[in-house]
């Protein structure tokens, strides 16, 4: 795998309503590629964005959930972590 990149919510995002995981993925990829989000296929073509947001929402008791979700999207292995960070690891074309 190549160099990985992590996108974390900034302080303003943490104080306000948390952005959806989809927005965090979008920001991570556009920052990494320095290109338009529209260059990528729709996220729903590889994973259900609403289900992804629900996986990382607090439980009904208000406690944080634990775990990660990893999937391939737009040339990256995308990993969403419990703390809502998004890690991008480029997919080597020879490995797919």
C-alpha positions, 0 to 999 in steps of 0.5 A: 500500500502507499502513503495514507492520509487521515481527515479529521473533523476540525474544532468548528465541526465538532462543536456544531452538528457533526457532518455526515461520514459522506462529507468527511470522505468527500473532503478527504478525497478532494483534499488528497486528489486536489480535484472535484468530487464529481470525478468519483462515482456516487458513494452509494454505488459501493456502500450505503451512506445512510447505514454508514452514518448510523454505524458511527452515530452514538447509541441510544444510551449516548455511548460511542460505538467502536469499530471501523469500516473499510471499503474500496472507493475512487481508487482508495481503500477507505477506512472510517474509524470510531472517532469519525476520522477517514483514512485513505490508502491508495489502491495499487492497480497491481493488487486488485 
